[in-house]
Amino acid sequence: MRSNAGGIAATAIALFLGILVVTQFRSQDVYSRSLQLETPASLTTLIANLSDRNNSLRDEIFDLRLRVAGARDSVSNGQGSLTESQREIDQLRVFAAVSPARGQGISVTIDGTFDDRAMSDLTNELRNAGAEAISVNDVRVSPHSWYGPGPERAILLDGKQLNGPWTVKAIGASDVMQVAITRTGGIEGQFELIYPKTRFTVTKETTLDLPAVAVQR
């Protein structure tokens, strides 16, 4: 039983790692769109921030690989436990958006012109900052979610029309995510260059409740 539990844990973490890599290596369109609006000084800051984000991603992947190796060792040594396996599976279910999520985090309110490409970039930036669960206008975002342009400047999330203003909620370390979004040269600053009349508000939240992905029937 313990060996099976360790195997489940290793599989869960490996799946989590695969989803993380696919999600976080998606292109960041907002940075390419704002490059022509940058000054030499702000470009220097932007490059430094991108380097920091890449280093953070490498550290997170390394940590997950260590957890995979540890789980596999537990299988070999017969030390895996059902409790550990269930915890890993619960984390994976939250990340995959098939379970509701509750915890501290941040909310980002967007009031004004915005588009699907920018919303995708914001989602990826939150993932890079460690967000465990994300929703837009109370619709859960999964690792396989997609955005598209909707009618009358709306944004489509998995085919569902979301009208502005938009509220993006992300569960995770609120201090880390807030800094990642609002720091000099960060994604909020890039958005302000592209959408100068749009108002962005980032707020730390003590408790957020996000629903699971709606089941298509």
N, C-alpha and C positions, 0 to 999 in steps of 0.2 A: 504493500500500500504506500509506503513512504517513497519507494522508488518511482511509482507511478505519479505521486504528487510532485516530486522533483522534476519529472519529465514534463508535466503540465506547466509548471512554473517556467521552465526553460523555453517551452514553446510560446507561452504568453509573452515573455519578455522579447523573444526573437521577433514575434509579430509586431510588437510595439515598436521595436527598433526599425523594422522595415517601413512601417507607416510613418514614423518620424522622419526618416531620410527622404521619402517621397514627398511628404508635405513640406518640409522646410527647405528643400532644394528647388522649389518652384521659383520661377523668375520674379523679380521685383520690378514691375513696370513703372511704378511711380518714380523711381530714381532715374531711369532713363529719360522719362518725360520732363523731369525738372532740371536736368543737367544744363540745358541751354539757358536757364534762368539763374544759374549759380554764379557767384563771384569766385575769384581764385582762392580767397580766404575760406569761403564756405565749402568749396570743393575739397580743400585740405581736411577740414573737419569731417566731411562726409566720408572720405576715404578711410580716415581713422575709425569712424563708427562702423563702417562695413567690415574692417579688419577685426574689430572687437566682436561683432556678431558672428563672424566665421569662427573665431577662437572659441566662443561660447558654444556654438553648435558642435565643434569637434570634442569639447569637453563632455557635453551631454551624451554624444554617441559613445565615447570611450567609457563613460560610467555605465551605460546600458550594456555594453559588451562585457564589462566586468560582472554585471549581474547575471548575464547569460552564462558566463563561465562558472560563476558560483553555483547557479542552479544545476548545471550539468555535473559539477563536482558532487553536489548533494545526491544526484541520481546514482553516481558511481559508488558513493560511500553509504548509500541507503539512509541519508540524513534528512531528506526532504520531508516536509510536513504538509498536511492538507491545509492548515491555517495559512502557511506561507503561499501556497498555490492559490488559495481562494483570494488572498489579498492582491496577488499579481493579476488574477483574472478580473477582479473588480476594477482595478486601475485601468486595465485594457478596455473594459466595457465602457467606462466613463470617457476615455480618450476616443473610442470608436463611436461615441454618442448614442449608444443603444441603451444606456442607463441615464436617469436624471442625475444632476450634479448639484452639490450645495457647498458653499464655502466663500471665503473672502476673495476679493478681486478688484477689478476696476470696471467702470462704464465709460464709454466714449460716445458722446452725443454729437451728431453731425447735422447741422441745420443750414441748408443751402445746396448749391450745386455739388453733385458727387456722381460717380459712375461705378459700374460693375468692376472695372479693372482696379480702381482705387480701393474698393471694398475687399477685393481679393488680396491686394497688397497689405492692407491693414490686418486682415485675418492671418496672413503668413507672418507678419511682424509680431503679432501677439503670440503665435506659436513659438517663434524664435525666442521670445522673452519668457517662455515657460508656461504659457496658458494651458491648463488641463482641459478646459471646456469653454466653448464660445457660442454665443447666440447673437442673432441680429433681429431686432424687433420681436424678441421672444421666440424666434425660430432657431432651433439648434443647428449648428454647423458641424458636419462630420468630416473625416479626412477625405471623403470622396465627393464632398459637396462642390457645386459649381455655381458661378455667378454669370449673369447675362444681362444685356440691356432690356428694360421693360418699357411699356408705353408711358408717355408723359413723364419722362425722366425717372421712372421707377427703376428699381433694381430687382432682378429675378434671383432667387436663391433656391436651387433645385426645382426651378419652374414655378415657385410661389412668388407672387408679386408683392414687393415690399416698397411702400411709399415713404418718402421723407417727411419730416426729419427722421433720421435713423438713430437707434440706440444699440450700440454693440457692447455686450457684456462678456467679460472674460474672468474665469475663476483661476486663481493662482496667487503667487506672491505679489501683492498689490504694489509694494514699494518698487520692486524690480520692474514690473510692467509699466508703471507710471513713468519711471525714469527712462525706460527704453523708448516710450512713445514721445515724450516731451523734451528729451535732451537736445542740445544744440546740434543741428545737422541731422536730427532724427526724422521719423516719417511724418510727424505732425508739421514740422517746418517745411517739408517737401510739399505736403498738401496745401499749406498756406501760400506757397509760390504758385501752384497750379490753379487753386481755387481761392483767390484773394478775398472774395466776398462771402465765403462760407465760414461759419463759426464752428469751431471744434472745442468741446469741453471734456476734459478728462477728470474723472472723480474716483477716488478710492472708496470702495464699498466694504463694509464689515461682513455682510452676508448677501450672497446672491443665490437664487434658485433658478436653475436652467432645466428645461424639459428635455426628455429624450427626443431623438429624431422621430417624427411622426411616421407611423407604419402605413405604407401604401396598400390600399385594399382594392 
